[in-house]
Amino acid sequence: MENSNNLDVNILEESLTEKDLLPIKIIVGALNAGVVVFLLIALYIFSDVIPVDAPGDNDFQIANILMVVLALLSMTTFYISKIIPDKILDPDGLLAKNISRSAKTDKQKFIGLLTNYFIVKLALMEAPALFGLVIIILTSISGVIHHYSVLWLSIIPLIIMLAYSITNFPNMERVLELLRRRGF
């Protein structure tokens, strides 16, 4: 299917290889690996701190405020992560037009669009995941999480990010399907 930018997914299907997707796979892997390493650090801090006394009321209130902020941040960024990356893959969008002018081949054009798509999508999902881990670290240090186990719910954004990355990890079939759904 030909569009106004002369980007044709059928050309890409004939020339794209798994090796061409390697930079995107590395980026997706690196974004997820960073969050997983931060999770391991948070778990280490949790296991290393042994609370002696019950935390004060202020500690619980601060933890509750942080959880509300996390919920709002998660809802906002997950909603935005469904809109902005789709704009990147809009065949008639500004980014597609700019990449069409600067890239030498259709394959480079699509790889550029896909790289931007995955970076933006995962960066938006990474923000609440990291904030949730910060909550775990802060409440581990203060001992609140040892007495208020509901704070472990702050790991949910990380689970969502990892689940998305696993189910949408860029391979040939998924990439071509994604581009076709976007109208290329």
Secondary structure, 3 states (H helix, E strand, C coil): CCCCCCCCHHHHHHHCCHHHHHHHHHHHHHHHHHHHHHHHHHHHHHHHCCCCCCCCHHHHHHHHHHHHHHHHHHHHHHHHHHHHHHHHCCCCCHHHHHHHHHCCCHHHHHHHHHHHHHHHHHHHHHHHHHHHHHHHHHHHHHCHHHHCHHHHHHHHHHHHHHHHHHHCCCCHHHHHHHHHHCCC
